[in-house]
């Protein structure tokens, strides 16, 4: 059987997969620390990764809730991207 058209699975570019994984690691670090200054830094790094994923044009899967920051610290671009 040959798969064509929409049935062909295209691989996720390595940098996209790495950035998606990085979101989860940053969220985990964010949730582990209690210091607000550290949380602000992780939120900034998270924002940078979200921006990079959006800019790539190849971000097709929103991170699961456990890989997200609390609503108030999630980047605005994240919500704009996933609600359009």
C-alpha positions in Angstrom: 0.0 0.0 0.0 1.3 3.4 -0.9 0.4 6.5 1.0 0.0 9.8 -0.8 -1.4 13.2 -0.3 -2.7 14.0 3.2 -1.8 10.5 4.4 1.9 11.1 4.3 3.3 12.0 7.7 5.9 14.7 7.4 8.6 14.6 10.1 8.7 17.4 12.6 11.8 19.5 11.9 14.4 18.8 14.6 14.6 22.4 15.9 10.8 22.5 16.2 10.7 19.3 18.2 13.6 20.5 20.4 11.8 23.8 21.0 8.5 22.1 21.9 10.5 19.9 24.4 12.2 23.0 25.7 8.8 24.6 26.5 8.0 21.6 28.8 11.4 21.9 30.5 11.0 25.6 31.1 7.5 25.2 32.4 8.7 22.5 34.8 11.5 24.7 36.1 9.1 27.6 36.4 6.8 25.5 38.6 9.6 24.2 40.7 11.0 27.6 41.8 9.4 29.9 44.3 11.4 33.0 43.7 9.5 35.5 41.6 12.7 36.8 39.9 13.5 33.2 38.7 9.9 32.7 37.5 10.1 36.0 35.5 13.3 34.8 33.8 11.8 31.4 32.9 8.7 33.2 31.6 10.9 35.4 29.4 12.8 32.4 28.0 9.4 30.6 27.5 8.2 33.7 25.5 11.4 33.6 23.4 10.8 30.0 22.5 7.1 30.6 21.7 8.0 33.5 19.4 10.6 31.3 17.6 8.0 28.5 17.2 5.4 30.9 15.8 8.0 32.5 13.5 9.0 29.0 12.1 5.5 28.5 10.6 5.8 24.8 11.5 4.3 24.8 15.0 1.2 22.6 14.7 0.7 21.2 18.2 -0.1 23.3 21.3 1.7 22.2 24.4 -0.3 20.2 26.9 -1.4 22.1 30.0 1.4 20.7 32.1 3.9 22.3 29.6 2.3 25.7 29.9 2.8 28.5 32.4 0.0 30.0 34.5 -2.3 32.0 32.4 -1.0 35.4 33.6 2.6 34.5 32.7 1.8 32.9 29.3 3.0 35.0 26.4 0.2 37.0 24.7 1.4 35.7 21.3 0.7 32.2 22.4 -3.0 32.9 22.9 -3.2 35.0 19.7 -1.6 32.2 17.7 -3.7 29.3 19.1 -7.1 31.2 19.0 -6.9 32.3 15.4 
